[in-house]
Amino acid sequence: MNEMNNLMEELNVCLVQANLVWENKTKNLSNLYTLLKNCANVDVFFLPEMFATGFTMDAKKNASTMQGEEVTWMKNLAAEKNACVTGSLVIEENLKYYNRLLWVEPDGTIKTYNKRHLFTLAGEEKVFEIGTERIVIEYKGWRLMPQVCYDLRFPVWSRNNQNADVIFYVANWPEKRGHHWRQLLMARAIENQCFVVGVNRVGTDGNGHDYCGDSAVINALGNSCADIKPYNESVTTVSLRKSELQEVREKFAFLEDQDLFEIKV
């Protein structure tokens, strides 16, 4: 019983701030495994958006399927590490393409979230199907809400009316708008009174866009819980504590004062 209580009290999250090779699945999966092979005592590994290819609009060339090698790689890693692995991939399904976040559990269970807000500045909406469902994932006594990159700009979609403990964003967010990334992560944590995890890539993509990372873990008061250096590849593990979250919510019961309205998709 004590062991189970400890699992529910703490969630050890690992942020993988990787340099992605443009449209090269083999190199990216190999590099990610090298970065993670010595990691232990982790509950959830967070990988960037389109971690196998970079943020490509060439979906036909780069797509996988739910039975493809990238998904198999995630399942194998989750089983090996006895941890969840999450990040997004280009997925083809029923002749349509999705920027799909996969949540893969150690026993092979997979939950999915299709990116809702497609990045029109890059023409993402012309290639990919829009997501229509928010989900909350229950794991080890925690409730986690997945989001993908551009979703961060739309607070109604990440509104915490489902008692989420953690909202997480996997991203390819360019350096030129890094200030927005940092401030919006903080805002989402404060307004939703939850932990926010944001994992972003580093390096330069095939379109010449630079990425500085700025991956972060923010607590319910808007304070940083991790010291993650920008621009370089890094693997950082942070322990989230449920009691810290509950203390903030009991002292400042702001979520109880939310207006009621429905999200229509």
PyMOL commands that set and color helices and strands:
alter all, ss='L'
color gray80, all
select helices_A, chain A and resi 2-9+25-36+59-62+69-81+120-122+124-126+149-153+175-192+242-251+254-257
alter helices_A, ss='H'
color red, helices_A
select strands_A, chain A and resi 10-17+44-46+84-93+96-104+110-114+137-139+142-148+166-171+195-200+202-204+210-212+216-218+234-241
alter strands_A, ss='S'
color yellow, strands_A
deselect
rebuild
show_as cartoon
